[in-house]
Amino acid sequence: MKIIDVDINDIKLEEVKNLHLCLGYFDGLHLGHQKIINEALKNGVTGVMTFDNPPNFALGKNIVNCCLTSLYDKSVLLEDMGVKHLYILRMSKKLLDTPRDVFVEKVLKAINPAAIYVGDDYRFGKDAKGTPNYLSNFFEVHSMPLLQCKNRKISSRYIKDLISEGKVEQVSEYLGRNYSLVGLVVEGKGNGKKIGFPTANLDLDYPYVLPKIGVYMGYVKVLSSTYKAIMCISTHPTVMELNKPLVEVHLLYYKGDLYGREIEVEFVSFMRDVIKFDSIEDLQEQLKIDREIAKDTLKNL
């Protein structure tokens, strides 16, 4: 997949023959987004134009716990789908203030796509005045109705709400895959190792939406291998109370040092709430139970 950087301050774009271009932020690349992209894939060489960061980054607003997928996550998923060209718009205040006609003239006409694919709710340009109908004045436009699941519109906002509520089992119905996040394993306090359950502490690569505080089961991908795992979003109430939750994972059957490795953590289901135990021994007994449940419940991959 070819990646093309698009800077509104210095636009250098080339026309691609028979390019079928999908427009959107596509946070999460959920089933609704996939429907748009798959429609383009049916018809020719497919490109996707998205942003490097959400608009809040450029507006200086709160950027904690706000995203489903990083740009890297999206690039991997898009390449797996068969997308050949990924156009990355640098998010900035100037980009947000660019009028719709200027965006069409400077960016879209420079690429000159054979057709454009968007969702019915797609908007662009200053004050979000650009619409699919407006684009149809210049290009062949395929405006796709929003996909529904269980009589509800599939949206990134709703998926974020489910994750924040710890309902990770339901999320897969809207994403078409389990929710996952990527981070670097960093050195922690070593409390897990001291009680016989070593954990990998994650320094997240992006401001991902975190599941609510609790214990989950799922998988961890390390290089080309996948391991069953228990994930804990916690403030360590039994051992050492923290000011903000950490993401820790305990890999079943893994032996070795994970420090400095980037891993992908995939949430399958919620197991239980985090509680303060009366003793370290009680915590250890519960962790043994959690490990057995995860071992027996999760499928071998």
C-alpha angles and dihedrals in degrees: 000000000000116000117209122192113218117198114181088210094056114021117189110166135155130210116252117206116244092358115172104201127202118201127202147087090258096195106188094007087237126182092277091056091045090054091057093048094044090054089056091046089060092060110043147302104351129216132179125207115201141145130269090224138009119268091254089071091062093042094053093239128144108298100180120118093355112119137071098195135020121222088258091053091051094047091054093047093046093049089050088054092055102257110158103191127039115190112197116199113205106234113231141144088256091055091051090050094049110117116238094246092052091050091051093048099042102036115016098039090049089059092039098199120204087228140354125223123201142151118260090252095052114134132175143169131044113337087003091275094145113096137172088258091054091050090053088070088071109022144025101268130197107197109192123209113241113267120241134208122189090353092304129110111250106238138160089234093058092045089053090052092052091051093048088053091051093246093136093148090066093047093071089062089063101034096042087229139048118285112258141175133198128223147152119259108239133182115273135180093288093233093134092054091049091059096043099263108095113199136196112231113214129220098197120229093216140017092271122179105258123217113244118276107289148094119284138178126223144107138300122208115211114180104308096340131088125207134190109247149177116228124201126195099191150139092219097248094176101043108025123344113232131200095233134021123269128210110230129171132197112202118211115226094002120135122183145054117301098180112130094013123123111229136182117227116204119196116214106166145347114254108181147324121274111251136177109255123212091236144007087250091059090050091050092052092051092048090053089054091048091051093051092048092051092046092052098038104044119079121240109252 
